[in-house]
Amino acid sequence: MTLSRQRRFVTPRADETVEEIAARAMPDEPRDDVVERIKGWNLHIFAMRRPRGLLLGSDVVFVEPPLA
């Protein structure tokens, strides 16, 4: 059986911000654009958590859109 392709993701490093994750995951793309995309792909972190955007070391942060 062949495994299906999975979405790329990262886990935050200690005290890492979404801006730092964006730079690490997609260093060659405009930072502000990448941050907005990451926020949109990770509503479980950036819309529902209080304080908003708090990253935990156990989080799965998707760095690409959902697969079709």
CHARMM internal coordinates of N, CA and C (Angstrom, degrees):
IC EDIT
DIST 1 N 1 CA 1.4388
DIST 1 CA 1 C 1.5279
ANGL 1 N 1 CA 1 C 108.72
DIST 1 C 2 N 1.3057
ANGL 1 CA 1 C 2 N 116.37
DIHE 1 N 1 CA 1 C 2 N 137.47
DIST 2 N 2 CA 1.4529
ANGL 1 C 2 N 2 CA 122.59
DIHE 1 CA 1 C 2 N 2 CA 177.97
DIST 2 CA 2 C 1.5225
ANGL 2 N 2 CA 2 C 110.15
DIHE 1 C 2 N 2 CA 2 C -93.84
DIST 2 C 3 N 1.3250
ANGL 2 CA 2 C 3 N 115.99
DIHE 2 N 2 CA 2 C 3 N 133.47
DIST 3 N 3 CA 1.4568
ANGL 2 C 3 N 3 CA 119.84
DIHE 2 CA 2 C 3 N 3 CA 177.31
DIST 3 CA 3 C 1.5222
ANGL 3 N 3 CA 3 C 110.00
DIHE 2 C 3 N 3 CA 3 C -75.08
DIST 3 C 4 N 1.3147
ANGL 3 CA 3 C 4 N 115.95
DIHE 3 N 3 CA 3 C 4 N 145.29
DIST 4 N 4 CA 1.4616
ANGL 3 C 4 N 4 CA 119.86
DIHE 3 CA 3 C 4 N 4 CA 178.28
DIST 4 CA 4 C 1.5228
ANGL 4 N 4 CA 4 C 109.82
DIHE 3 C 4 N 4 CA 4 C -80.97
DIST 4 C 5 N 1.3096
ANGL 4 CA 4 C 5 N 115.99
DIHE 4 N 4 CA 4 C 5 N 155.89
DIST 5 N 5 CA 1.4554
ANGL 4 C 5 N 5 CA 122.27
DIHE 4 CA 4 C 5 N 5 CA 177.69
DIST 5 CA 5 C 1.5248
ANGL 5 N 5 CA 5 C 109.02
DIHE 4 C 5 N 5 CA 5 C -67.31
DIST 5 C 6 N 1.3277
ANGL 5 CA 5 C 6 N 116.92
DIHE 5 N 5 CA 5 C 6 N 140.84
DIST 6 N 6 CA 1.4575
ANGL 5 C 6 N 6 CA 122.66
DIHE 5 CA 5 C 6 N 6 CA 179.60
DIST 6 CA 6 C 1.5293
ANGL 6 N 6 CA 6 C 109.77
DIHE 5 C 6 N 6 CA 6 C -113.06
DIST 6 C 7 N 1.3207
ANGL 6 CA 6 C 7 N 115.79
DIHE 6 N 6 CA 6 C 7 N 153.34
DIST 7 N 7 CA 1.4674
ANGL 6 C 7 N 7 CA 120.32
DIHE 6 CA 6 C 7 N 7 CA 175.90
DIST 7 CA 7 C 1.5193
ANGL 7 N 7 CA 7 C 110.42
DIHE 6 C 7 N 7 CA 7 C -62.89
DIST 7 C 8 N 1.3338
ANGL 7 CA 7 C 8 N 114.88
DIHE 7 N 7 CA 7 C 8 N 142.00
DIST 8 N 8 CA 1.4658
ANGL 7 C 8 N 8 CA 118.99
DIHE 7 CA 7 C 8 N 8 CA 174.14
DIST 8 CA 8 C 1.5210
ANGL 8 N 8 CA 8 C 109.21
DIHE 7 C 8 N 8 CA 8 C -68.71
DIST 8 C 9 N 1.3255
ANGL 8 CA 8 C 9 N 115.85
DIHE 8 N 8 CA 8 C 9 N 141.72
DIST 9 N 9 CA 1.4591
ANGL 8 C 9 N 9 CA 120.71
DIHE 8 CA 8 C 9 N 9 CA 176.94
DIST 9 CA 9 C 1.5221
ANGL 9 N 9 CA 9 C 108.94
DIHE 8 C 9 N 9 CA 9 C -149.91
DIST 9 C 10 N 1.3082
ANGL 9 CA 9 C 10 N 115.55
DIHE 9 N 9 CA 9 C 10 N 163.26
DIST 10 N 10 CA 1.4558
ANGL 9 C 10 N 10 CA 122.27
DIHE 9 CA 9 C 10 N 10 CA 173.12
DIST 10 CA 10 C 1.5201
ANGL 10 N 10 CA 10 C 107.52
DIHE 9 C 10 N 10 CA 10 C -132.18
DIST 10 C 11 N 1.3104
ANGL 10 CA 10 C 11 N 115.71
DIHE 10 N 10 CA 10 C 11 N 163.71
DIST 11 N 11 CA 1.4601
ANGL 10 C 11 N 11 CA 121.01
DIHE 10 CA 10 C 11 N 11 CA 169.53
DIST 11 CA 11 C 1.5278
ANGL 11 N 11 CA 11 C 106.29
DIHE 10 C 11 N 11 CA 11 C -113.25
DIST 11 C 12 N 1.3178
ANGL 11 CA 11 C 12 N 117.11
DIHE 11 N 11 CA 11 C 12 N 139.13
DIST 12 N 12 CA 1.4672
ANGL 11 C 12 N 12 CA 120.13
DIHE 11 CA 11 C 12 N 12 CA -177.19
DIST 12 CA 12 C 1.5230
ANGL 12 N 12 CA 12 C 112.29
DIHE 11 C 12 N 12 CA 12 C -64.91
DIST 12 C 13 N 1.3143
ANGL 12 CA 12 C 13 N 114.46
DIHE 12 N 12 CA 12 C 13 N 143.33
DIST 13 N 13 CA 1.4568
ANGL 12 C 13 N 13 CA 120.60
DIHE 12 CA 12 C 13 N 13 CA 171.43
DIST 13 CA 13 C 1.5298
ANGL 13 N 13 CA 13 C 107.84
DIHE 12 C 13 N 13 CA 13 C -82.41
DIST 13 C 14 N 1.3001
ANGL 13 CA 13 C 14 N 116.92
DIHE 13 N 13 CA 13 C 14 N 169.92
DIST 14 N 14 CA 1.4689
ANGL 13 C 14 N 14 CA 120.86
DIHE 13 CA 13 C 14 N 14 CA -178.85
DIST 14 CA 14 C 1.5275
ANGL 14 N 14 CA 14 C 110.78
DIHE 13 C 14 N 14 CA 14 C -55.76
DIST 14 C 15 N 1.3228
ANGL 14 CA 14 C 15 N 116.09
DIHE 14 N 14 CA 14 C 15 N 125.99
DIST 15 N 15 CA 1.4733
ANGL 14 C 15 N 15 CA 124.03
DIHE 14 CA 14 C 15 N 15 CA 177.42
DIST 15 CA 15 C 1.5353
ANGL 15 N 15 CA 15 C 113.90
DIHE 14 C 15 N 15 CA 15 C 60.46
DIST 15 C 16 N 1.3171
ANGL 15 CA 15 C 16 N 118.15
DIHE 15 N 15 CA 15 C 16 N 22.01
DIST 16 N 16 CA 1.4668
ANGL 15 C 16 N 16 CA 121.20
DIHE 15 CA 15 C 16 N 16 CA 179.95
DIST 16 CA 16 C 1.5278
ANGL 16 N 16 CA 16 C 110.02
DIHE 15 C 16 N 16 CA 16 C -78.43
DIST 16 C 17 N 1.3187
ANGL 16 CA 16 C 17 N 116.17
DIHE 16 N 16 CA 16 C 17 N 141.30
DIST 17 N 17 CA 1.4582
ANGL 16 C 17 N 17 CA 122.20
DIHE 16 CA 16 C 17 N 17 CA 178.18
DIST 17 CA 17 C 1.5251
ANGL 17 N 17 CA 17 C 109.85
DIHE 16 C 17 N 17 CA 17 C -99.30
DIST 17 C 18 N 1.3243
ANGL 17 CA 17 C 18 N 115.99
DIHE 17 N 17 CA 17 C 18 N 167.37
DIST 18 N 18 CA 1.4677
ANGL 17 C 18 N 18 CA 119.25
DIHE 17 CA 17 C 18 N 18 CA 177.73
DIST 18 CA 18 C 1.5254
ANGL 18 N 18 CA 18 C 110.38
DIHE 17 C 18 N 18 CA 18 C -63.49
DIST 18 C 19 N 1.3146
ANGL 18 CA 18 C 19 N 117.80
DIHE 18 N 18 CA 18 C 19 N -32.60
DIST 19 N 19 CA 1.4659
ANGL 18 C 19 N 19 CA 120.30
DIHE 18 CA 18 C 19 N 19 CA 177.22
DIST 19 CA 19 C 1.5268
ANGL 19 N 19 CA 19 C 111.04
DIHE 18 C 19 N 19 CA 19 C -64.34
DIST 19 C 20 N 1.3133
ANGL 19 CA 19 C 20 N 117.04
DIHE 19 N 19 CA 19 C 20 N -39.25
DIST 20 N 20 CA 1.4640
ANGL 19 C 20 N 20 CA 120.90
DIHE 19 CA 19 C 20 N 20 CA 177.83
DIST 20 CA 20 C 1.5306
ANGL 20 N 20 CA 20 C 111.29
DIHE 19 C 20 N 20 CA 20 C -69.59
DIST 20 C 21 N 1.3219
ANGL 20 CA 20 C 21 N 116.48
DIHE 20 N 20 CA 20 C 21 N -37.49
DIST 21 N 21 CA 1.4654
ANGL 20 C 21 N 21 CA 119.70
DIHE 20 CA 20 C 21 N 21 CA 175.68
DIST 21 CA 21 C 1.5228
ANGL 21 N 21 CA 21 C 109.84
DIHE 20 C 21 N 21 CA 21 C -63.63
DIST 21 C 22 N 1.3289
ANGL 21 CA 21 C 22 N 117.22
DIHE 21 N 21 CA 21 C 22 N -42.40
DIST 22 N 22 CA 1.4659
ANGL 21 C 22 N 22 CA 120.91
DIHE 21 CA 21 C 22 N 22 CA 178.72
DIST 22 CA 22 C 1.5287
ANGL 22 N 22 CA 22 C 110.74
DIHE 21 C 22 N 22 CA 22 C -59.66
DIST 22 C 23 N 1.3230
ANGL 22 CA 22 C 23 N 116.75
DIHE 22 N 22 CA 22 C 23 N -43.91
DIST 23 N 23 CA 1.4671
ANGL 22 C 23 N 23 CA 120.68
DIHE 22 CA 22 C 23 N 23 CA 179.52
DIST 23 CA 23 C 1.5198
ANGL 23 N 23 CA 23 C 111.38
DIHE 22 C 23 N 23 CA 23 C -64.95
DIST 23 C 24 N 1.3054
ANGL 23 CA 23 C 24 N 116.91
DIHE 23 N 23 CA 23 C 24 N -36.59
DIST 24 N 24 CA 1.4709
ANGL 23 C 24 N 24 CA 121.38
DIHE 23 CA 23 C 24 N 24 CA -179.59
DIST 24 CA 24 C 1.5201
ANGL 24 N 24 CA 24 C 111.27
DIHE 23 C 24 N 24 CA 24 C -73.90
DIST 24 C 25 N 1.3322
ANGL 24 CA 24 C 25 N 116.82
DIHE 24 N 24 CA 24 C 25 N -41.82
DIST 25 N 25 CA 1.4634
ANGL 24 C 25 N 25 CA 120.67
DIHE 24 CA 24 C 25 N 25 CA -174.24
DIST 25 CA 25 C 1.5243
ANGL 25 N 25 CA 25 C 113.32
DIHE 24 C 25 N 25 CA 25 C -78.71
DIST 25 C 26 N 1.3302
ANGL 25 CA 25 C 26 N 116.36
DIHE 25 N 25 CA 25 C 26 N -37.26
DIST 26 N 26 CA 1.4712
ANGL 25 C 26 N 26 CA 120.75
DIHE 25 CA 25 C 26 N 26 CA -176.99
DIST 26 CA 26 C 1.5272
ANGL 26 N 26 CA 26 C 109.68
DIHE 25 C 26 N 26 CA 26 C -139.42
DIST 26 C 27 N 1.3270
ANGL 26 CA 26 C 27 N 117.18
DIHE 26 N 26 CA 26 C 27 N 71.17
DIST 27 N 27 CA 1.4695
ANGL 26 C 27 N 27 CA 121.04
DIHE 26 CA 26 C 27 N 27 CA -172.96
DIST 27 CA 27 C 1.5242
ANGL 27 N 27 CA 27 C 115.29
DIHE 26 C 27 N 27 CA 27 C -65.24
DIST 27 C 28 N 1.3118
ANGL 27 CA 27 C 28 N 118.13
DIHE 27 N 27 CA 27 C 28 N -22.22
DIST 28 N 28 CA 1.4616
ANGL 27 C 28 N 28 CA 120.83
DIHE 27 CA 27 C 28 N 28 CA -175.54
DIST 28 CA 28 C 1.5212
ANGL 28 N 28 CA 28 C 114.12
DIHE 27 C 28 N 28 CA 28 C -94.83
DIST 28 C 29 N 1.3273
ANGL 28 CA 28 C 29 N 117.58
DIHE 28 N 28 CA 28 C 29 N 4.05
DIST 29 N 29 CA 1.4613
ANGL 28 C 29 N 29 CA 121.26
DIHE 28 CA 28 C 29 N 29 CA -178.58
DIST 29 CA 29 C 1.5235
ANGL 29 N 29 CA 29 C 110.28
DIHE 28 C 29 N 29 CA 29 C -110.39
DIST 29 C 30 N 1.3436
ANGL 29 CA 29 C 30 N 117.21
DIHE 29 N 29 CA 29 C 30 N 155.33
DIST 30 N 30 CA 1.4702
ANGL 29 C 30 N 30 CA 119.82
DIHE 29 CA 29 C 30 N 30 CA -179.70
DIST 30 CA 30 C 1.5323
ANGL 30 N 30 CA 30 C 111.41
DIHE 29 C 30 N 30 CA 30 C -57.60
DIST 30 C 31 N 1.3166
ANGL 30 CA 30 C 31 N 115.66
DIHE 30 N 30 CA 30 C 31 N 125.45
DIST 31 N 31 CA 1.4625
ANGL 30 C 31 N 31 CA 122.21
DIHE 30 CA 30 C 31 N 31 CA -172.41
DIST 31 CA 31 C 1.5176
ANGL 31 N 31 CA 31 C 113.33
DIHE 30 C 31 N 31 CA 31 C -55.87
DIST 31 C 32 N 1.3445
ANGL 31 CA 31 C 32 N 118.33
DIHE 31 N 31 CA 31 C 32 N -47.19
DIST 32 N 32 CA 1.4649
ANGL 31 C 32 N 32 CA 120.86
DIHE 31 CA 31 C 32 N 32 CA -177.41
DIST 32 CA 32 C 1.5243
ANGL 32 N 32 CA 32 C 111.37
DIHE 31 C 32 N 32 CA 32 C -61.79
DIST 32 C 33 N 1.3300
ANGL 32 CA 32 C 33 N 116.78
DIHE 32 N 32 CA 32 C 33 N -39.61
DIST 33 N 33 CA 1.4700
ANGL 32 C 33 N 33 CA 120.58
DIHE 32 CA 32 C 33 N 33 CA 178.57
DIST 33 CA 33 C 1.5252
ANGL 33 N 33 CA 33 C 110.89
DIHE 32 C 33 N 33 CA 33 C -64.14
DIST 33 C 34 N 1.3218
ANGL 33 CA 33 C 34 N 116.09
DIHE 33 N 33 CA 33 C 34 N -43.73
DIST 34 N 34 CA 1.4607
ANGL 33 C 34 N 34 CA 120.72
DIHE 33 CA 33 C 34 N 34 CA -179.05
DIST 34 CA 34 C 1.5272
ANGL 34 N 34 CA 34 C 110.48
DIHE 33 C 34 N 34 CA 34 C -65.12
DIST 34 C 35 N 1.3204
ANGL 34 CA 34 C 35 N 117.77
DIHE 34 N 34 CA 34 C 35 N -42.38
DIST 35 N 35 CA 1.4628
ANGL 34 C 35 N 35 CA 121.22
DIHE 34 CA 34 C 35 N 35 CA 178.96
DIST 35 CA 35 C 1.5269
ANGL 35 N 35 CA 35 C 110.10
DIHE 34 C 35 N 35 CA 35 C -58.64
DIST 35 C 36 N 1.3330
ANGL 35 CA 35 C 36 N 117.06
DIHE 35 N 35 CA 35 C 36 N -45.58
DIST 36 N 36 CA 1.4743
ANGL 35 C 36 N 36 CA 119.97
DIHE 35 CA 35 C 36 N 36 CA -179.99
DIST 36 CA 36 C 1.5174
ANGL 36 N 36 CA 36 C 111.71
DIHE 35 C 36 N 36 CA 36 C -63.98
DIST 36 C 37 N 1.3327
ANGL 36 CA 36 C 37 N 117.55
DIHE 36 N 36 CA 36 C 37 N -39.39
DIST 37 N 37 CA 1.4627
ANGL 36 C 37 N 37 CA 120.08
DIHE 36 CA 36 C 37 N 37 CA 178.14
DIST 37 CA 37 C 1.5258
ANGL 37 N 37 CA 37 C 110.97
DIHE 36 C 37 N 37 CA 37 C -65.46
DIST 37 C 38 N 1.3205
ANGL 37 CA 37 C 38 N 116.88
DIHE 37 N 37 CA 37 C 38 N -44.40
DIST 38 N 38 CA 1.4642
ANGL 37 C 38 N 38 CA 120.56
DIHE 37 CA 37 C 38 N 38 CA 179.32
DIST 38 CA 38 C 1.5248
ANGL 38 N 38 CA 38 C 110.06
DIHE 37 C 38 N 38 CA 38 C -60.65
DIST 38 C 39 N 1.3144
ANGL 38 CA 38 C 39 N 117.15
DIHE 38 N 38 CA 38 C 39 N -42.86
DIST 39 N 39 CA 1.4710
ANGL 38 C 39 N 39 CA 120.18
DIHE 38 CA 38 C 39 N 39 CA 177.93
DIST 39 CA 39 C 1.5263
ANGL 39 N 39 CA 39 C 111.00
DIHE 38 C 39 N 39 CA 39 C -60.77
DIST 39 C 40 N 1.3216
ANGL 39 CA 39 C 40 N 117.60
DIHE 39 N 39 CA 39 C 40 N -41.08
DIST 40 N 40 CA 1.4604
ANGL 39 C 40 N 40 CA 121.10
DIHE 39 CA 39 C 40 N 40 CA 179.53
DIST 40 CA 40 C 1.5193
ANGL 40 N 40 CA 40 C 113.47
DIHE 39 C 40 N 40 CA 40 C -67.62
DIST 40 C 41 N 1.3198
ANGL 40 CA 40 C 41 N 117.57
DIHE 40 N 40 CA 40 C 41 N -31.68
DIST 41 N 41 CA 1.4653
ANGL 40 C 41 N 41 CA 121.78
DIHE 40 CA 40 C 41 N 41 CA -179.31
DIST 41 CA 41 C 1.5207
ANGL 41 N 41 CA 41 C 112.15
DIHE 40 C 41 N 41 CA 41 C -83.82
DIST 41 C 42 N 1.3509
ANGL 41 CA 41 C 42 N 117.07
DIHE 41 N 41 CA 41 C 42 N -7.80
DIST 42 N 42 CA 1.4635
ANGL 41 C 42 N 42 CA 121.38
DIHE 41 CA 41 C 42 N 42 CA -173.75
DIST 42 CA 42 C 1.5194
ANGL 42 N 42 CA 42 C 111.49
DIHE 41 C 42 N 42 CA 42 C -132.86
DIST 42 C 43 N 1.3188
ANGL 42 CA 42 C 43 N 115.81
DIHE 42 N 42 CA 42 C 43 N 51.46
DIST 43 N 43 CA 1.4653
ANGL 42 C 43 N 43 CA 119.63
DIHE 42 CA 42 C 43 N 43 CA -178.58
DIST 43 CA 43 C 1.5164
ANGL 43 N 43 CA 43 C 112.40
DIHE 42 C 43 N 43 CA 43 C -58.72
DIST 43 C 44 N 1.3266
ANGL 43 CA 43 C 44 N 117.73
DIHE 43 N 43 CA 43 C 44 N -26.48
DIST 44 N 44 CA 1.4621
ANGL 43 C 44 N 44 CA 121.32
DIHE 43 CA 43 C 44 N 44 CA 178.27
DIST 44 CA 44 C 1.5252
ANGL 44 N 44 CA 44 C 111.71
DIHE 43 C 44 N 44 CA 44 C -61.29
DIST 44 C 45 N 1.3104
ANGL 44 CA 44 C 45 N 117.69
DIHE 44 N 44 CA 44 C 45 N -21.37
DIST 45 N 45 CA 1.4666
ANGL 44 C 45 N 45 CA 121.64
DIHE 44 CA 44 C 45 N 45 CA 178.52
DIST 45 CA 45 C 1.5289
ANGL 45 N 45 CA 45 C 111.01
DIHE 44 C 45 N 45 CA 45 C -102.57
DIST 45 C 46 N 1.3170
ANGL 45 CA 45 C 46 N 116.44
DIHE 45 N 45 CA 45 C 46 N -46.66
DIST 46 N 46 CA 1.4610
ANGL 45 C 46 N 46 CA 120.26
DIHE 45 CA 45 C 46 N 46 CA -167.39
DIST 46 CA 46 C 1.5234
ANGL 46 N 46 CA 46 C 114.71
DIHE 45 C 46 N 46 CA 46 C -92.99
DIST 46 C 47 N 1.3129
ANGL 46 CA 46 C 47 N 119.03
DIHE 46 N 46 CA 46 C 47 N -9.21
DIST 47 N 47 CA 1.4647
ANGL 46 C 47 N 47 CA 119.82
DIHE 46 CA 46 C 47 N 47 CA 177.36
DIST 47 CA 47 C 1.5232
ANGL 47 N 47 CA 47 C 112.07
DIHE 46 C 47 N 47 CA 47 C -114.84
DIST 47 C 48 N 1.3182
ANGL 47 CA 47 C 48 N 116.76
DIHE 47 N 47 CA 47 C 48 N -29.11
DIST 48 N 48 CA 1.4569
ANGL 47 C 48 N 48 CA 119.38
DIHE 47 CA 47 C 48 N 48 CA -170.73
DIST 48 CA 48 C 1.5282
ANGL 48 N 48 CA 48 C 114.00
DIHE 47 C 48 N 48 CA 48 C -105.82
DIST 48 C 49 N 1.3005
ANGL 48 CA 48 C 49 N 118.91
DIHE 48 N 48 CA 48 C 49 N -22.09
DIST 49 N 49 CA 1.4682
ANGL 48 C 49 N 49 CA 121.39
DIHE 48 CA 48 C 49 N 49 CA -174.48
DIST 49 CA 49 C 1.5224
ANGL 49 N 49 CA 49 C 111.16
DIHE 48 C 49 N 49 CA 49 C -83.67
DIST 49 C 50 N 1.3078
ANGL 49 CA 49 C 50 N 115.89
DIHE 49 N 49 CA 49 C 50 N 145.81
DIST 50 N 50 CA 1.4692
ANGL 49 C 50 N 50 CA 121.76
DIHE 49 CA 49 C 50 N 50 CA 174.39
DIST 50 CA 50 C 1.5128
ANGL 50 N 50 CA 50 C 108.31
DIHE 49 C 50 N 50 CA 50 C -123.13
DIST 50 C 51 N 1.3176
ANGL 50 CA 50 C 51 N 120.46
DIHE 50 N 50 CA 50 C 51 N 128.38
DIST 51 N 51 CA 1.4543
ANGL 50 C 51 N 51 CA 124.54
DIHE 50 CA 50 C 51 N 51 CA -4.94
DIST 51 CA 51 C 1.5239
ANGL 51 N 51 CA 51 C 110.90
DIHE 50 C 51 N 51 CA 51 C -67.43
DIST 51 C 52 N 1.3257
ANGL 51 CA 51 C 52 N 114.54
DIHE 51 N 51 CA 51 C 52 N 147.62
DIST 52 N 52 CA 1.4619
ANGL 51 C 52 N 52 CA 121.88
DIHE 51 CA 51 C 52 N 52 CA -176.10
DIST 52 CA 52 C 1.5255
ANGL 52 N 52 CA 52 C 111.13
DIHE 51 C 52 N 52 CA 52 C -54.87
DIST 52 C 53 N 1.3218
ANGL 52 CA 52 C 53 N 115.99
DIHE 52 N 52 CA 52 C 53 N 129.92
DIST 53 N 53 CA 1.4545
ANGL 52 C 53 N 53 CA 121.59
DIHE 52 CA 52 C 53 N 53 CA 175.93
DIST 53 CA 53 C 1.5149
ANGL 53 N 53 CA 53 C 115.54
DIHE 52 C 53 N 53 CA 53 C 82.08
DIST 53 C 54 N 1.3266
ANGL 53 CA 53 C 54 N 118.01
DIHE 53 N 53 CA 53 C 54 N 4.90
DIST 54 N 54 CA 1.4590
ANGL 53 C 54 N 54 CA 120.63
DIHE 53 CA 53 C 54 N 54 CA 177.14
DIST 54 CA 54 C 1.5267
ANGL 54 N 54 CA 54 C 108.48
DIHE 53 C 54 N 54 CA 54 C -62.11
DIST 54 C 55 N 1.3183
ANGL 54 CA 54 C 55 N 116.67
DIHE 54 N 54 CA 54 C 55 N 122.63
DIST 55 N 55 CA 1.4613
ANGL 54 C 55 N 55 CA 121.09
DIHE 54 CA 54 C 55 N 55 CA -179.76
DIST 55 CA 55 C 1.5200
ANGL 55 N 55 CA 55 C 109.75
DIHE 54 C 55 N 55 CA 55 C -101.53
DIST 55 C 56 N 1.3134
ANGL 55 CA 55 C 56 N 115.41
DIHE 55 N 55 CA 55 C 56 N 132.89
DIST 56 N 56 CA 1.4566
ANGL 55 C 56 N 56 CA 122.15
DIHE 55 CA 55 C 56 N 56 CA 177.57
DIST 56 CA 56 C 1.5199
ANGL 56 N 56 CA 56 C 109.04
DIHE 55 C 56 N 56 CA 56 C -110.15
DIST 56 C 57 N 1.2985
ANGL 56 CA 56 C 57 N 116.88
DIHE 56 N 56 CA 56 C 57 N 151.16
DIST 57 N 57 CA 1.4610
ANGL 56 C 57 N 57 CA 120.70
DIHE 56 CA 56 C 57 N 57 CA 179.73
DIST 57 CA 57 C 1.5170
ANGL 57 N 57 CA 57 C 113.68
DIHE 56 C 57 N 57 CA 57 C -60.82
DIST 57 C 58 N 1.3155
ANGL 57 CA 57 C 58 N 116.98
DIHE 57 N 57 CA 57 C 58 N -20.88
DIST 58 N 58 CA 1.4636
ANGL 57 C 58 N 58 CA 121.10
DIHE 57 CA 57 C 58 N 58 CA 179.68
DIST 58 CA 58 C 1.5298
ANGL 58 N 58 CA 58 C 112.99
DIHE 57 C 58 N 58 CA 58 C -90.01
DIST 58 C 59 N 1.3339
ANGL 58 CA 58 C 59 N 117.83
DIHE 58 N 58 CA 58 C 59 N -2.98
DIST 59 N 59 CA 1.4658
ANGL 58 C 59 N 59 CA 120.96
DIHE 58 CA 58 C 59 N 59 CA -179.05
DIST 59 CA 59 C 1.5198
ANGL 59 N 59 CA 59 C 111.54
DIHE 58 C 59 N 59 CA 59 C -68.58
DIST 59 C 60 N 1.3155
ANGL 59 CA 59 C 60 N 114.82
DIHE 59 N 59 CA 59 C 60 N 147.69
DIST 60 N 60 CA 1.4587
ANGL 59 C 60 N 60 CA 122.87
DIHE 59 CA 59 C 60 N 60 CA 168.30
DIST 60 CA 60 C 1.5155
ANGL 60 N 60 CA 60 C 104.95
DIHE 59 C 60 N 60 CA 60 C -103.73
DIST 60 C 61 N 1.3337
ANGL 60 CA 60 C 61 N 116.67
DIHE 60 N 60 CA 60 C 61 N 115.61
DIST 61 N 61 CA 1.4638
ANGL 60 C 61 N 61 CA 121.38
DIHE 60 CA 60 C 61 N 61 CA -178.62
DIST 61 CA 61 C 1.5208
ANGL 61 N 61 CA 61 C 107.60
DIHE 60 C 61 N 61 CA 61 C -110.22
DIST 61 C 62 N 1.3325
ANGL 61 CA 61 C 62 N 115.58
DIHE 61 N 61 CA 61 C 62 N 110.52
DIST 62 N 62 CA 1.4648
ANGL 61 C 62 N 62 CA 120.38
DIHE 61 CA 61 C 62 N 62 CA -179.52
DIST 62 CA 62 C 1.5202
ANGL 62 N 62 CA 62 C 110.04
DIHE 61 C 62 N 62 CA 62 C -72.13
DIST 62 C 63 N 1.3403
ANGL 62 CA 62 C 63 N 116.60
DIHE 62 N 62 CA 62 C 63 N 134.86
DIST 63 N 63 CA 1.4528
ANGL 62 C 63 N 63 CA 121.95
DIHE 62 CA 62 C 63 N 63 CA -179.46
DIST 63 CA 63 C 1.5283
ANGL 63 N 63 CA 63 C 111.64
DIHE 62 C 63 N 63 CA 63 C -118.63
DIST 63 C 64 N 1.3216
ANGL 63 CA 63 C 64 N 115.05
DIHE 63 N 63 CA 63 C 64 N 24.48
DIST 64 N 64 CA 1.4527
ANGL 63 C 64 N 64 CA 122.32
DIHE 63 CA 63 C 64 N 64 CA 170.48
DIST 64 CA 64 C 1.5277
ANGL 64 N 64 CA 64 C 107.34
DIHE 63 C 64 N 64 CA 64 C -155.94
DIST 64 C 65 N 1.3312
ANGL 64 CA 64 C 65 N 116.29
DIHE 64 N 64 CA 64 C 65 N 159.14
DIST 65 N 65 CA 1.4695
ANGL 64 C 65 N 65 CA 119.25
DIHE 64 CA 64 C 65 N 65 CA -176.86
DIST 65 CA 65 C 1.5334
ANGL 65 N 65 CA 65 C 111.38
DIHE 64 C 65 N 65 CA 65 C -69.51
DIST 65 C 66 N 1.3248
ANGL 65 CA 65 C 66 N 116.28
DIHE 65 N 65 CA 65 C 66 N 166.44
DIST 66 N 66 CA 1.4626
ANGL 65 C 66 N 66 CA 119.40
DIHE 65 CA 65 C 66 N 66 CA 176.04
DIST 66 CA 66 C 1.5286
ANGL 66 N 66 CA 66 C 110.88
DIHE 65 C 66 N 66 CA 66 C -56.50
DIST 66 C 67 N 1.3050
ANGL 66 CA 66 C 67 N 115.89
DIHE 66 N 66 CA 66 C 67 N 144.43
DIST 67 N 67 CA 1.4630
ANGL 66 C 67 N 67 CA 120.86
DIHE 66 CA 66 C 67 N 67 CA 178.90
DIST 67 CA 67 C 1.5214
ANGL 67 N 67 CA 67 C 109.38
DIHE 66 C 67 N 67 CA 67 C -78.43
DIST 67 C 68 N 1.3059
ANGL 67 CA 67 C 68 N 115.07
DIHE 67 N 67 CA 67 C 68 N 144.80
DIST 68 N 68 CA 1.4629
ANGL 67 C 68 N 68 CA 119.52
DIHE 67 CA 67 C 68 N 68 CA 179.53
DIST 68 CA 68 C 1.4999
ANGL 68 N 68 CA 68 C 111.70
DIHE 67 C 68 N 68 CA 68 C -78.94
END
COOR INIT
IC SEED 1 N 1 CA 1 C
IC BUILD
